[in-house]
Amino acid sequence: MEEKLILACDNQTSEYYKVNGYGAMLDLDIVGVDGKEVDFKTNPFETMYFENTNPTAESRRKIKIKNSSPIQFPFHWSVYKQKNSQKISL
């Protein structure tokens, strides 16, 4: 993408610049849930929902995702054994 800009100063001078950039939107697809392949045409989106639970109960699902964007990006997973949300940082 290319954009032409005019930088105007308060002393009534201006300069013309061209800004060039490349960007891509991050696109992650869900390809598997609990070891089963996901196909949203044959399986409804509701297969992604967690079942109802009671307070203090736990529920887990294993979700497999794929990077479908045109660029590679670094990522990592963090597992927090303590449920102290004050100390979570990304």
PDB file of N, CA, C and O in Angstrom:
ATOM      1  N   MET A   1       0.848  -1.167   0.000  1.00  0.00           N
ATOM      2  CA  MET A   1       0.000   0.000   0.000  1.00  0.00           C
ATOM      3  C   MET A   1       0.897   1.234   0.000  1.00  0.00           C
ATOM      4  O   MET A   1       1.948   1.258   0.641  1.00  0.00           O
ATOM      5  N   GLU A   2       0.474   2.229  -0.711  1.00  0.00           N
ATOM      6  CA  GLU A   2       1.227   3.478  -0.773  1.00  0.00           C
ATOM      7  C   GLU A   2       0.273   4.624  -0.477  1.00  0.00           C
ATOM      8  O   GLU A   2      -0.837   4.676  -1.007  1.00  0.00           O
ATOM      9  N   GLU A   3       0.714   5.532   0.366  1.00  0.00           N
ATOM     10  CA  GLU A   3      -0.113   6.683   0.731  1.00  0.00           C
ATOM     11  C   GLU A   3       0.732   7.949   0.626  1.00  0.00           C
ATOM     12  O   GLU A   3       1.878   7.975   1.074  1.00  0.00           O
ATOM     13  N   LYS A   4       0.168   8.991   0.037  1.00  0.00           N
ATOM     14  CA  LYS A   4       0.864  10.276  -0.064  1.00  0.00           C
ATOM     15  C   LYS A   4       0.419  11.155   1.096  1.00  0.00           C
ATOM     16  O   LYS A   4      -0.776  11.297   1.354  1.00  0.00           O
ATOM     17  N   LEU A   5       1.386  11.745   1.794  1.00  0.00           N
ATOM     18  CA  LEU A   5       1.096  12.583   2.954  1.00  0.00           C
ATOM     19  C   LEU A   5       1.709  13.959   2.788  1.00  0.00           C
ATOM     20  O   LEU A   5       2.735  14.124   2.128  1.00  0.00           O
ATOM     21  N   ILE A   6       1.070  14.936   3.393  1.00  0.00           N
ATOM     22  CA  ILE A   6       1.627  16.285   3.467  1.00  0.00           C
ATOM     23  C   ILE A   6       1.856  16.571   4.948  1.00  0.00           C
ATOM     24  O   ILE A   6       0.923  16.533   5.751  1.00  0.00           O
ATOM     25  N   LEU A   7       3.096  16.856   5.296  1.00  0.00           N
ATOM     26  CA  LEU A   7       3.428  17.211   6.671  1.00  0.00           C
ATOM     27  C   LEU A   7       3.470  18.733   6.748  1.00  0.00           C
ATOM     28  O   LEU A   7       4.355  19.372   6.178  1.00  0.00           O
ATOM     29  N   ALA A   8       2.501  19.302   7.459  1.00  0.00           N
ATOM     30  CA  ALA A   8       2.408  20.757   7.574  1.00  0.00           C
ATOM     31  C   ALA A   8       2.839  21.187   8.966  1.00  0.00           C
ATOM     32  O   ALA A   8       2.393  20.625   9.966  1.00  0.00           O
ATOM     33  N   CYS A   9       3.704  22.181   9.022  1.00  0.00           N
ATOM     34  CA  CYS A   9       4.200  22.697  10.303  1.00  0.00           C
ATOM     35  C   CYS A   9       3.505  24.015  10.641  1.00  0.00           C
ATOM     36  O   CYS A   9       2.905  24.658   9.779  1.00  0.00           O
ATOM     37  N   ASP A  10       3.600  24.399  11.903  1.00  0.00           N
ATOM     38  CA  ASP A  10       2.954  25.638  12.331  1.00  0.00           C
ATOM     39  C   ASP A  10       3.684  26.891  11.830  1.00  0.00           C
ATOM     40  O   ASP A  10       3.158  27.996  11.963  1.00  0.00           O
ATOM     41  N   ASN A  11       4.886  26.738  11.256  1.00  0.00           N
ATOM     42  CA  ASN A  11       5.585  27.899  10.693  1.00  0.00           C
ATOM     43  C   ASN A  11       5.241  28.083   9.207  1.00  0.00           C
ATOM     44  O   ASN A  11       5.953  28.774   8.478  1.00  0.00           O
ATOM     45  N   GLN A  12       4.150  27.460   8.773  1.00  0.00           N
ATOM     46  CA  GLN A  12       3.594  27.575   7.426  1.00  0.00           C
ATOM     47  C   GLN A  12       4.490  26.976   6.350  1.00  0.00           C
ATOM     48  O   GLN A  12       4.486  27.427   5.205  1.00  0.00           O
ATOM     49  N   THR A  13       5.250  25.965   6.722  1.00  0.00           N
ATOM     50  CA  THR A  13       6.001  25.192   5.735  1.00  0.00           C
ATOM     51  C   THR A  13       5.383  23.799   5.652  1.00  0.00           C
ATOM     52  O   THR A  13       4.706  23.348   6.576  1.00  0.00           O
ATOM     53  N   SER A  14       5.626  23.138   4.543  1.00  0.00           N
ATOM     54  CA  SER A  14       5.097  21.780   4.386  1.00  0.00           C
ATOM     55  C   SER A  14       6.054  20.940   3.543  1.00  0.00           C
ATOM     56  O   SER A  14       6.815  21.466   2.732  1.00  0.00           O
ATOM     57  N   GLU A  15       6.000  19.663   3.746  1.00  0.00           N
ATOM     58  CA  GLU A  15       6.807  18.716   2.984  1.00  0.00           C
ATOM     59  C   GLU A  15       5.891  17.586   2.524  1.00  0.00           C
ATOM     60  O   GLU A  15       4.940  17.222   3.216  1.00  0.00           O
ATOM     61  N   TYR A  16       6.187  17.042   1.358  1.00  0.00           N
ATOM     62  CA  TYR A  16       5.419  15.935   0.815  1.00  0.00           C
ATOM     63  C   TYR A  16       6.200  14.638   1.018  1.00  0.00           C
ATOM     64  O   TYR A  16       7.404  14.578   0.767  1.00  0.00           O
ATOM     65  N   TYR A  17       5.500  13.610   1.472  1.00  0.00           N
ATOM     66  CA  TYR A  17       6.120  12.308   1.723  1.00  0.00           C
ATOM     67  C   TYR A  17       5.252  11.210   1.131  1.00  0.00           C
ATOM     68  O   TYR A  17       4.045  11.375   0.954  1.00  0.00           O
ATOM     69  N   LYS A  18       5.891  10.089   0.828  1.00  0.00           N
ATOM     70  CA  LYS A  18       5.185   8.875   0.430  1.00  0.00           C
ATOM     71  C   LYS A  18       5.479   7.817   1.480  1.00  0.00           C
ATOM     72  O   LYS A  18       6.637   7.566   1.813  1.00  0.00           O
ATOM     73  N   VAL A  19       4.439   7.205   1.993  1.00  0.00           N
ATOM     74  CA  VAL A  19       4.598   6.137   2.971  1.00  0.00           C
ATOM     75  C   VAL A  19       4.190   4.831   2.292  1.00  0.00           C
ATOM     76  O   VAL A  19       3.084   4.711   1.766  1.00  0.00           O
ATOM     77  N   ASN A  20       5.098   3.855   2.312  1.00  0.00           N
ATOM     78  CA  ASN A  20       4.822   2.543   1.731  1.00  0.00           C
ATOM     79  C   ASN A  20       4.758   1.512   2.843  1.00  0.00           C
ATOM     80  O   ASN A  20       5.530   1.575   3.800  1.00  0.00           O
ATOM     81  N   GLY A  21       3.845   0.569   2.720  1.00  0.00           N
ATOM     82  CA  GLY A  21       3.736  -0.466   3.738  1.00  0.00           C
ATOM     83  C   GLY A  21       3.091  -1.729   3.204  1.00  0.00           C
ATOM     84  O   GLY A  21       2.414  -1.716   2.176  1.00  0.00           O
ATOM     85  N   TYR A  22       3.312  -2.814   3.916  1.00  0.00           N
ATOM     86  CA  TYR A  22       2.724  -4.099   3.586  1.00  0.00           C
ATOM     87  C   TYR A  22       2.024  -4.616   4.827  1.00  0.00           C
ATOM     88  O   TYR A  22       2.578  -4.540   5.924  1.00  0.00           O
ATOM     89  N   GLY A  23       0.854  -5.123   4.679  1.00  0.00           N
ATOM     90  CA  GLY A  23       0.131  -5.640   5.833  1.00  0.00           C
ATOM     91  C   GLY A  23      -0.686  -6.855   5.467  1.00  0.00           C
ATOM     92  O   GLY A  23      -1.032  -7.066   4.304  1.00  0.00           O
ATOM     93  N   ALA A  24      -0.981  -7.630   6.447  1.00  0.00           N
ATOM     94  CA  ALA A  24      -1.828  -8.805   6.251  1.00  0.00           C
ATOM     95  C   ALA A  24      -2.642  -9.021   7.513  1.00  0.00           C
ATOM     96  O   ALA A  24      -2.161  -8.784   8.621  1.00  0.00           O
ATOM     97  N   MET A  25      -3.857  -9.465   7.345  1.00  0.00           N
ATOM     98  CA  MET A  25      -4.708  -9.741   8.489  1.00  0.00           C
ATOM     99  C   MET A  25      -4.428 -11.163   8.980  1.00  0.00           C
ATOM    100  O   MET A  25      -4.338 -12.101   8.187  1.00  0.00           O
ATOM    101  N   LEU A  26      -4.294 -11.302  10.273  1.00  0.00           N
ATOM    102  CA  LEU A  26      -4.089 -12.615  10.861  1.00  0.00           C
ATOM    103  C   LEU A  26      -5.369 -13.422  10.710  1.00  0.00           C
ATOM    104  O   LEU A  26      -6.448 -12.958  11.078  1.00  0.00           O
ATOM    105  N   ASP A  27      -5.250 -14.623  10.173  1.00  0.00           N
ATOM    106  CA  ASP A  27      -6.413 -15.457   9.925  1.00  0.00           C
ATOM    107  C   ASP A  27      -6.137 -16.855  10.464  1.00  0.00           C
ATOM    108  O   ASP A  27      -5.345 -17.604   9.892  1.00  0.00           O
ATOM    109  N   LEU A  28      -6.792 -17.198  11.564  1.00  0.00           N
ATOM    110  CA  LEU A  28      -6.660 -18.528  12.154  1.00  0.00           C
ATOM    111  C   LEU A  28      -7.936 -19.309  11.903  1.00  0.00           C
ATOM    112  O   LEU A  28      -9.039 -18.794  12.087  1.00  0.00           O
ATOM    113  N   ASP A  29      -7.778 -20.558  11.482  1.00  0.00           N
ATOM    114  CA  ASP A  29      -8.930 -21.428  11.260  1.00  0.00           C
ATOM    115  C   ASP A  29      -8.914 -22.560  12.268  1.00  0.00           C
ATOM    116  O   ASP A  29      -7.851 -23.085  12.601  1.00  0.00           O
ATOM    117  N   ILE A  30     -10.079 -22.935  12.753  1.00  0.00           N
ATOM    118  CA  ILE A  30     -10.210 -24.098  13.630  1.00  0.00           C
ATOM    119  C   ILE A  30     -10.358 -25.308  12.719  1.00  0.00           C
ATOM    120  O   ILE A  30     -11.308 -25.389  11.940  1.00  0.00           O
ATOM    121  N   VAL A  31      -9.421 -26.249  12.815  1.00  0.00           N
ATOM    122  CA  VAL A  31      -9.442 -27.418  11.935  1.00  0.00           C
ATOM    123  C   VAL A  31      -9.776 -28.710  12.672  1.00  0.00           C
ATOM    124  O   VAL A  31     -10.050 -29.730  12.040  1.00  0.00           O
ATOM    125  N   GLY A  32      -9.756 -28.676  14.003  1.00  0.00           N
ATOM    126  CA  GLY A  32     -10.077 -29.884  14.749  1.00  0.00           C
ATOM    127  C   GLY A  32     -10.542 -29.572  16.156  1.00  0.00           C
ATOM    128  O   GLY A  32     -10.081 -28.613  16.774  1.00  0.00           O
ATOM    129  N   VAL A  33     -11.448 -30.378  16.654  1.00  0.00           N
ATOM    130  CA  VAL A  33     -11.923 -30.262  18.036  1.00  0.00           C
ATOM    131  C   VAL A  33     -11.969 -31.667  18.620  1.00  0.00           C
ATOM    132  O   VAL A  33     -12.623 -32.559  18.080  1.00  0.00           O
ATOM    133  N   ASP A  34     -11.267 -31.847  19.731  1.00  0.00           N
ATOM    134  CA  ASP A  34     -11.240 -33.133  20.424  1.00  0.00           C
ATOM    135  C   ASP A  34     -10.830 -34.277  19.500  1.00  0.00           C
ATOM    136  O   ASP A  34     -11.372 -35.379  19.587  1.00  0.00           O
ATOM    137  N   GLY A  35      -9.870 -34.009  18.614  1.00  0.00           N
ATOM    138  CA  GLY A  35      -9.355 -35.041  17.718  1.00  0.00           C
ATOM    139  C   GLY A  35     -10.202 -35.306  16.489  1.00  0.00           C
ATOM    140  O   GLY A  35      -9.863 -36.182  15.693  1.00  0.00           O
ATOM    141  N   LYS A  36     -11.301 -34.573  16.310  1.00  0.00           N
ATOM    142  CA  LYS A  36     -12.168 -34.748  15.147  1.00  0.00           C
ATOM    143  C   LYS A  36     -12.016 -33.557  14.222  1.00  0.00           C
ATOM    144  O   LYS A  36     -11.957 -32.413  14.672  1.00  0.00           O
ATOM    145  N   GLU A  37     -11.952 -33.837  12.899  1.00  0.00           N
ATOM    146  CA  GLU A  37     -11.835 -32.769  11.915  1.00  0.00           C
ATOM    147  C   GLU A  37     -13.096 -31.920  11.903  1.00  0.00           C
ATOM    148  O   GLU A  37     -14.208 -32.439  12.000  1.00  0.00           O
ATOM    149  N   VAL A  38     -12.913 -30.615  11.784  1.00  0.00           N
ATOM    150  CA  VAL A  38     -14.043 -29.687  11.770  1.00  0.00           C
ATOM    151  C   VAL A  38     -14.337 -29.278  10.337  1.00  0.00           C
ATOM    152  O   VAL A  38     -13.446 -28.842   9.609  1.00  0.00           O
ATOM    153  N   ASP A  39     -15.564 -29.418   9.949  1.00  0.00           N
ATOM    154  CA  ASP A  39     -16.048 -28.939   8.658  1.00  0.00           C
ATOM    155  C   ASP A  39     -17.372 -28.240   8.936  1.00  0.00           C
ATOM    156  O   ASP A  39     -18.394 -28.894   9.145  1.00  0.00           O
ATOM    157  N   PHE A  40     -17.352 -26.922   8.937  1.00  0.00           N
ATOM    158  CA  PHE A  40     -18.529 -26.159   9.340  1.00  0.00           C
ATOM    159  C   PHE A  40     -19.694 -26.300   8.358  1.00  0.00           C
ATOM    160  O   PHE A  40     -20.816 -25.912   8.684  1.00  0.00           O
ATOM    161  N   LYS A  41     -19.450 -26.849   7.164  1.00  0.00           N
ATOM    162  CA  LYS A  41     -20.558 -27.078   6.241  1.00  0.00           C
ATOM    163  C   LYS A  41     -21.377 -28.289   6.661  1.00  0.00           C
ATOM    164  O   LYS A  41     -22.601 -28.292   6.527  1.00  0.00           O
ATOM    165  N   THR A  42     -20.704 -29.321   7.169  1.00  0.00           N
ATOM    166  CA  THR A  42     -21.430 -30.522   7.583  1.00  0.00           C
ATOM    167  C   THR A  42     -21.677 -30.566   9.081  1.00  0.00           C
ATOM    168  O   THR A  42     -22.635 -31.194   9.531  1.00  0.00           O
ATOM    169  N   ASN A  43     -20.817 -29.900   9.868  1.00  0.00           N
ATOM    170  CA  ASN A  43     -20.986 -29.854  11.319  1.00  0.00           C
ATOM    171  C   ASN A  43     -21.354 -28.436  11.719  1.00  0.00           C
ATOM    172  O   ASN A  43     -20.662 -27.495  11.332  1.00  0.00           O
ATOM    173  N   PRO A  44     -22.412 -28.259  12.476  1.00  0.00           N
ATOM    174  CA  PRO A  44     -22.800 -26.899  12.874  1.00  0.00           C
ATOM    175  C   PRO A  44     -21.768 -26.271  13.814  1.00  0.00           C
ATOM    176  O   PRO A  44     -20.986 -26.966  14.462  1.00  0.00           O
ATOM    177  N   PHE A  45     -21.791 -24.961  13.866  1.00  0.00           N
ATOM    178  CA  PHE A  45     -20.840 -24.224  14.705  1.00  0.00           C
ATOM    179  C   PHE A  45     -20.997 -24.580  16.174  1.00  0.00           C
ATOM    180  O   PHE A  45     -20.062 -24.397  16.953  1.00  0.00           O
ATOM    181  N   GLU A  46     -22.155 -25.081  16.566  1.00  0.00           N
ATOM    182  CA  GLU A  46     -22.395 -25.423  17.964  1.00  0.00           C
ATOM    183  C   GLU A  46     -21.441 -26.499  18.476  1.00  0.00           C
ATOM    184  O   GLU A  46     -21.312 -26.667  19.688  1.00  0.00           O
ATOM    185  N   THR A  47     -20.768 -27.236  17.583  1.00  0.00           N
ATOM    186  CA  THR A  47     -19.817 -28.253  18.038  1.00  0.00           C
ATOM    187  C   THR A  47     -18.651 -27.629  18.788  1.00  0.00           C
ATOM    188  O   THR A  47     -17.921 -28.328  19.490  1.00  0.00           O
ATOM    189  N   MET A  48     -18.467 -26.315  18.647  1.00  0.00           N
ATOM    190  CA  MET A  48     -17.369 -25.621  19.328  1.00  0.00           C
ATOM    191  C   MET A  48     -17.723 -25.233  20.755  1.00  0.00           C
ATOM    192  O   MET A  48     -16.831 -24.923  21.545  1.00  0.00           O
ATOM    193  N   TYR A  49     -19.004 -25.242  21.103  1.00  0.00           N
ATOM    194  CA  TYR A  49     -19.408 -24.770  22.420  1.00  0.00           C
ATOM    195  C   TYR A  49     -19.087 -25.780  23.502  1.00  0.00           C
ATOM    196  O   TYR A  49     -19.084 -26.987  23.259  1.00  0.00           O
ATOM    197  N   PHE A  50     -18.817 -25.285  24.691  1.00  0.00           N
ATOM    198  CA  PHE A  50     -18.625 -26.134  25.857  1.00  0.00           C
ATOM    199  C   PHE A  50     -19.983 -26.507  26.421  1.00  0.00           C
ATOM    200  O   PHE A  50     -20.945 -25.747  26.307  1.00  0.00           O
ATOM    201  N   GLU A  51     -20.055 -27.671  27.025  1.00  0.00           N
ATOM    202  CA  GLU A  51     -21.292 -28.067  27.675  1.00  0.00           C
ATOM    203  C   GLU A  51     -21.507 -27.223  28.920  1.00  0.00           C
ATOM    204  O   GLU A  51     -20.555 -26.652  29.451  1.00  0.00           O
ATOM    205  N   ASN A  52     -22.743 -27.136  29.394  1.00  0.00           N
ATOM    206  CA  ASN A  52     -23.035 -26.400  30.618  1.00  0.00           C
ATOM    207  C   ASN A  52     -22.328 -27.057  31.796  1.00  0.00           C
ATOM    208  O   ASN A  52     -22.264 -28.283  31.883  1.00  0.00           O
ATOM    209  N   THR A  53     -21.800 -26.243  32.696  1.00  0.00           N
ATOM    210  CA  THR A  53     -21.131 -26.768  33.889  1.00  0.00           C
ATOM    211  C   THR A  53     -21.669 -26.055  35.122  1.00  0.00           C
ATOM    212  O   THR A  53     -22.316 -25.012  35.027  1.00  0.00           O
ATOM    213  N   ASN A  54     -21.394 -26.625  36.246  1.00  0.00           N
ATOM    214  CA  ASN A  54     -21.764 -26.023  37.518  1.00  0.00           C
ATOM    215  C   ASN A  54     -20.596 -25.190  38.032  1.00  0.00           C
ATOM    216  O   ASN A  54     -19.463 -25.383  37.591  1.00  0.00           O
ATOM    217  N   PRO A  55     -20.856 -24.259  38.966  1.00  0.00           N
ATOM    218  CA  PRO A  55     -19.748 -23.494  39.546  1.00  0.00           C
ATOM    219  C   PRO A  55     -18.706 -24.427  40.159  1.00  0.00           C
ATOM    220  O   PRO A  55     -19.049 -25.450  40.752  1.00  0.00           O
ATOM    221  N   THR A  56     -17.461 -24.073  40.014  1.00  0.00           N
ATOM    222  CA  THR A  56     -16.266 -24.805  40.464  1.00  0.00           C
ATOM    223  C   THR A  56     -15.986 -26.068  39.649  1.00  0.00           C
ATOM    224  O   THR A  56     -15.008 -26.763  39.922  1.00  0.00           O
ATOM    225  N   ALA A  57     -16.822 -26.381  38.656  1.00  0.00           N
ATOM    226  CA  ALA A  57     -16.563 -27.537  37.795  1.00  0.00           C
ATOM    227  C   ALA A  57     -15.588 -27.130  36.696  1.00  0.00           C
ATOM    228  O   ALA A  57     -15.449 -25.945  36.396  1.00  0.00           O
ATOM    229  N   GLU A  58     -14.919 -28.102  36.099  1.00  0.00           N
ATOM    230  CA  GLU A  58     -13.992 -27.838  35.001  1.00  0.00           C
ATOM    231  C   GLU A  58     -14.468 -28.537  33.747  1.00  0.00           C
ATOM    232  O   GLU A  58     -15.082 -29.602  33.811  1.00  0.00           O
ATOM    233  N   SER A  59     -14.182 -27.931  32.605  1.00  0.00           N
ATOM    234  CA  SER A  59     -14.518 -28.517  31.315  1.00  0.00           C
ATOM    235  C   SER A  59     -13.371 -28.214  30.368  1.00  0.00           C
ATOM    236  O   SER A  59     -12.855 -27.097  30.351  1.00  0.00           O
ATOM    237  N   ARG A  60     -12.971 -29.202  29.581  1.00  0.00           N
ATOM    238  CA  ARG A  60     -11.838 -29.002  28.666  1.00  0.00           C
ATOM    239  C   ARG A  60     -12.187 -29.500  27.281  1.00  0.00           C
ATOM    240  O   ARG A  60     -12.934 -30.464  27.110  1.00  0.00           O
ATOM    241  N   ARG A  61     -11.622 -28.813  26.288  1.00  0.00           N
ATOM    242  CA  ARG A  61     -11.725 -29.230  24.891  1.00  0.00           C
ATOM    243  C   ARG A  61     -10.354 -29.040  24.277  1.00  0.00           C
ATOM    244  O   ARG A  61      -9.625 -28.125  24.660  1.00  0.00           O
ATOM    245  N   LYS A  62      -9.996 -29.881  23.340  1.00  0.00           N
ATOM    246  CA  LYS A  62      -8.733 -29.755  22.617  1.00  0.00           C
ATOM    247  C   LYS A  62      -9.043 -29.191  21.235  1.00  0.00           C
ATOM    248  O   LYS A  62      -9.750 -29.817  20.445  1.00  0.00           O
ATOM    249  N   ILE A  63      -8.510 -28.002  20.948  1.00  0.00           N
ATOM    250  CA  ILE A  63      -8.795 -27.298  19.704  1.00  0.00           C
ATOM    251  C   ILE A  63      -7.512 -27.201  18.888  1.00  0.00           C
ATOM    252  O   ILE A  63      -6.478 -26.771  19.401  1.00  0.00           O
ATOM    253  N   LYS A  64      -7.575 -27.596  17.625  1.00  0.00           N
ATOM    254  CA  LYS A  64      -6.433 -27.506  16.712  1.00  0.00           C
ATOM    255  C   LYS A  64      -6.689 -26.340  15.761  1.00  0.00           C
ATOM    256  O   LYS A  64      -7.733 -26.283  15.111  1.00  0.00           O
ATOM    257  N   ILE A  65      -5.730 -25.405  15.680  1.00  0.00           N
ATOM    258  CA  ILE A  65      -5.884 -24.247  14.810  1.00  0.00           C
ATOM    259  C   ILE A  65      -4.797 -24.244  13.747  1.00  0.00           C
ATOM    260  O   ILE A  65      -3.747 -24.863  13.918  1.00  0.00           O
ATOM    261  N   LYS A  66      -5.059 -23.533  12.634  1.00  0.00           N
ATOM    262  CA  LYS A  66      -4.119 -23.435  11.525  1.00  0.00           C
ATOM    263  C   LYS A  66      -3.993 -21.971  11.116  1.00  0.00           C
ATOM    264  O   LYS A  66      -4.986 -21.246  11.049  1.00  0.00           O
ATOM    265  N   ASN A  67      -2.773 -21.551  10.848  1.00  0.00           N
ATOM    266  CA  ASN A  67      -2.529 -20.201  10.349  1.00  0.00           C
ATOM    267  C   ASN A  67      -2.878 -20.171   8.862  1.00  0.00           C
ATOM    268  O   ASN A  67      -2.197 -20.805   8.056  1.00  0.00           O
ATOM    269  N   SER A  68      -3.924 -19.446   8.494  1.00  0.00           N
ATOM    270  CA  SER A  68      -4.322 -19.338   7.093  1.00  0.00           C
ATOM    271  C   SER A  68      -3.964 -17.983   6.504  1.00  0.00           C
ATOM    272  O   SER A  68      -4.401 -17.660   5.399  1.00  0.00           O
ATOM    273  N   SER A  69      -3.179 -17.185   7.217  1.00  0.00           N
ATOM    274  CA  SER A  69      -2.777 -15.879   6.706  1.00  0.00           C
ATOM    275  C   SER A  69      -1.567 -16.038   5.785  1.00  0.00           C
ATOM    276  O   SER A  69      -0.867 -17.048   5.849  1.00  0.00           O
ATOM    277  N   PRO A  70      -1.323 -15.054   4.938  1.00  0.00           N
ATOM    278  CA  PRO A  70      -0.225 -15.166   3.972  1.00  0.00           C
ATOM    279  C   PRO A  70       1.163 -14.979   4.586  1.00  0.00           C
ATOM    280  O   PRO A  70       2.162 -15.115   3.880  1.00  0.00           O
ATOM    281  N   ILE A  71       1.251 -14.674   5.867  1.00  0.00           N
ATOM    282  CA  ILE A  71       2.551 -14.503   6.507  1.00  0.00           C
ATOM    283  C   ILE A  71       2.670 -15.450   7.699  1.00  0.00           C
ATOM    284  O   ILE A  71       1.673 -15.800   8.330  1.00  0.00           O
ATOM    285  N   GLN A  72       3.894 -15.856   7.994  1.00  0.00           N
ATOM    286  CA  GLN A  72       4.163 -16.656   9.175  1.00  0.00           C
ATOM    287  C   GLN A  72       4.344 -15.718  10.358  1.00  0.00           C
ATOM    288  O   GLN A  72       4.835 -14.601  10.197  1.00  0.00           O
ATOM    289  N   PHE A  73       3.959 -16.159  11.524  1.00  0.00           N
ATOM    290  CA  PHE A  73       4.142 -15.330  12.708  1.00  0.00           C
ATOM    291  C   PHE A  73       4.524 -16.226  13.878  1.00  0.00           C
ATOM    292  O   PHE A  73       4.061 -17.363  13.971  1.00  0.00           O
ATOM    293  N   PRO A  74       5.366 -15.716  14.767  1.00  0.00           N
ATOM    294  CA  PRO A  74       5.745 -16.513  15.947  1.00  0.00           C
ATOM    295  C   PRO A  74       4.624 -16.504  16.978  1.00  0.00           C
ATOM    296  O   PRO A  74       3.908 -15.513  17.123  1.00  0.00           O
ATOM    297  N   PHE A  75       4.480 -17.617  17.692  1.00  0.00           N
ATOM    298  CA  PHE A  75       3.470 -17.680  18.747  1.00  0.00           C
ATOM    299  C   PHE A  75       3.933 -18.684  19.788  1.00  0.00           C
ATOM    300  O   PHE A  75       4.852 -19.468  19.551  1.00  0.00           O
ATOM    301  N   HIS A  76       3.294 -18.648  20.923  1.00  0.00           N
ATOM    302  CA  HIS A  76       3.551 -19.648  21.958  1.00  0.00           C
ATOM    303  C   HIS A  76       2.303 -19.811  22.807  1.00  0.00           C
ATOM    304  O   HIS A  76       1.451 -18.923  22.851  1.00  0.00           O
ATOM    305  N   TRP A  77       2.200 -20.942  23.476  1.00  0.00           N
ATOM    306  CA  TRP A  77       1.107 -21.219  24.392  1.00  0.00           C
ATOM    307  C   TRP A  77       1.628 -21.081  25.803  1.00  0.00           C
ATOM    308  O   TRP A  77       2.763 -21.465  26.087  1.00  0.00           O
ATOM    309  N   SER A  78       0.833 -20.549  26.670  1.00  0.00           N
ATOM    310  CA  SER A  78       1.193 -20.451  28.079  1.00  0.00           C
ATOM    311  C   SER A  78       0.159 -21.212  28.892  1.00  0.00           C
ATOM    312  O   SER A  78      -1.045 -21.074  28.672  1.00  0.00           O
ATOM    313  N   VAL A  79       0.636 -22.017  29.833  1.00  0.00           N
ATOM    314  CA  VAL A  79      -0.250 -22.761  30.714  1.00  0.00           C
ATOM    315  C   VAL A  79      -0.088 -22.185  32.111  1.00  0.00           C
ATOM    316  O   VAL A  79       1.018 -22.141  32.649  1.00  0.00           O
ATOM    317  N   TYR A  80      -1.189 -21.746  32.692  1.00  0.00           N
ATOM    318  CA  TYR A  80      -1.171 -21.152  34.016  1.00  0.00           C
ATOM    319  C   TYR A  80      -1.802 -22.122  34.994  1.00  0.00           C
ATOM    320  O   TYR A  80      -3.001 -22.392  34.911  1.00  0.00           O
ATOM    321  N   LYS A  81      -1.022 -22.647  35.911  1.00  0.00           N
ATOM    322  CA  LYS A  81      -1.527 -23.617  36.872  1.00  0.00           C
ATOM    323  C   LYS A  81      -2.296 -22.934  37.998  1.00  0.00           C
ATOM    324  O   LYS A  81      -3.187 -23.542  38.592  1.00  0.00           O
ATOM    325  N   GLN A  82      -1.965 -21.685  38.297  1.00  0.00           N
ATOM    326  CA  GLN A  82      -2.687 -20.946  39.328  1.00  0.00           C
ATOM    327  C   GLN A  82      -3.657 -19.985  38.653  1.00  0.00           C
ATOM    328  O   GLN A  82      -3.334 -19.394  37.622  1.00  0.00           O
ATOM    329  N   LYS A  83      -4.820 -19.832  39.220  1.00  0.00           N
ATOM    330  CA  LYS A  83      -5.854 -18.989  38.608  1.00  0.00           C
ATOM    331  C   LYS A  83      -5.800 -17.570  39.157  1.00  0.00           C
ATOM    332  O   LYS A  83      -6.819 -17.034  39.593  1.00  0.00           O
ATOM    333  N   ASN A  84      -4.617 -16.956  39.140  1.00  0.00           N
ATOM    334  CA  ASN A  84      -4.453 -15.589  39.617  1.00  0.00           C
ATOM    335  C   ASN A  84      -4.343 -14.684  38.395  1.00  0.00           C
ATOM    336  O   ASN A  84      -3.263 -14.530  37.824  1.00  0.00           O
ATOM    337  N   SER A  85      -5.463 -14.090  37.997  1.00  0.00           N
ATOM    338  CA  SER A  85      -5.475 -13.301  36.776  1.00  0.00           C
ATOM    339  C   SER A  85      -4.679 -11.994  36.910  1.00  0.00           C
ATOM    340  O   SER A  85      -4.393 -11.353  35.899  1.00  0.00           O
ATOM    341  N   GLN A  86      -4.324 -11.596  38.102  1.00  0.00           N
ATOM    342  CA  GLN A  86      -3.557 -10.372  38.283  1.00  0.00           C
ATOM    343  C   GLN A  86      -2.134 -10.507  37.750  1.00  0.00           C
ATOM    344  O   GLN A  86      -1.505  -9.503  37.414  1.00  0.00           O
ATOM    345  N   LYS A  87      -1.615 -11.743  37.667  1.00  0.00           N
ATOM    346  CA  LYS A  87      -0.221 -11.945  37.291  1.00  0.00           C
ATOM    347  C   LYS A  87      -0.053 -12.464  35.867  1.00  0.00           C
ATOM    348  O   LYS A  87       1.075 -12.749  35.465  1.00  0.00           O
ATOM    349  N   ILE A  88      -1.113 -12.596  35.098  1.00  0.00           N
ATOM    350  CA  ILE A  88      -1.006 -13.106  33.728  1.00  0.00           C
ATOM    351  C   ILE A  88      -0.522 -11.988  32.811  1.00  0.00           C
ATOM    352  O   ILE A  88      -1.103 -10.904  32.783  1.00  0.00           O
ATOM    353  N   SER A  89       0.537 -12.257  32.067  1.00  0.00           N
ATOM    354  CA  SER A  89       1.040 -11.288  31.096  1.00  0.00           C
ATOM    355  C   SER A  89       1.348 -12.028  29.805  1.00  0.00           C
ATOM    356  O   SER A  89       1.746 -13.193  29.823  1.00  0.00           O
ATOM    357  N   LEU A  90       1.164 -11.353  28.702  1.00  0.00           N
ATOM    358  CA  LEU A  90       1.423 -11.966  27.406  1.00  0.00           C
ATOM    359  C   LEU A  90       2.700 -11.407  26.818  1.00  0.00           C
ATOM    360  O   LEU A  90       3.096 -11.798  25.720  1.00  0.00           O
TER     361      LEU A  90
END
